[in-house]
């Protein structure tokens, strides 16, 4: 089985998913002096296609009144073999978004408008989290992970 190497956050490292150009422009502006480059898509339905064509370690996904239901699209991306860390963003900020996003498997939630302090901090932490996760997965051979999971599944079925 092919194992992806842990990505670095080199240029072309973040996919921005938003129906609003202002969100992309704000993210680009905040990250302009950093080592991240923003790749954009305005259609949430295109996020998976863009990601598969150009895998990136991070996605910043903006939800809003115009986006009907982001959950199935995000869940589909998170089920991919080497999924990115996904950071949700919302305007207006919805308190219930954080538990929904975390339960689904996203890394964090940012309020809009973006904070020039918070965005780089959260992106850096999400990238480091994903790198550590990739390193841990690479350190445990796939058959050993399956063998370790099998006794737990058997004991759960015997109970």
HELIX and SHEET records of a PDB file:
HELIX    1   1 UNK A   21  UNK A   31  1                                  11    
HELIX    2   2 UNK A   44  UNK A   46  5                                   3    
HELIX    3   3 UNK A   47  UNK A   53  1                                   7    
HELIX    4   4 UNK A   71  UNK A   78  1                                   8    
HELIX    5   5 UNK A   95  UNK A  104  1                                  10    
HELIX    6   6 UNK A  118  UNK A  139  1                                  22    
HELIX    7   7 UNK A  142  UNK A  158  1                                  17    
SHEET    1   A 5 UNK A  38  UNK A  41  0                                        
SHEET    2   A 5 UNK A  14  UNK A  17  1                                        
SHEET    3   A 5 UNK A  58  UNK A  63  1                                        
SHEET    4   A 5 UNK A  85  UNK A  90  1                                        
SHEET    5   A 5 UNK A 108  UNK A 111  1                                        
END                                                                             
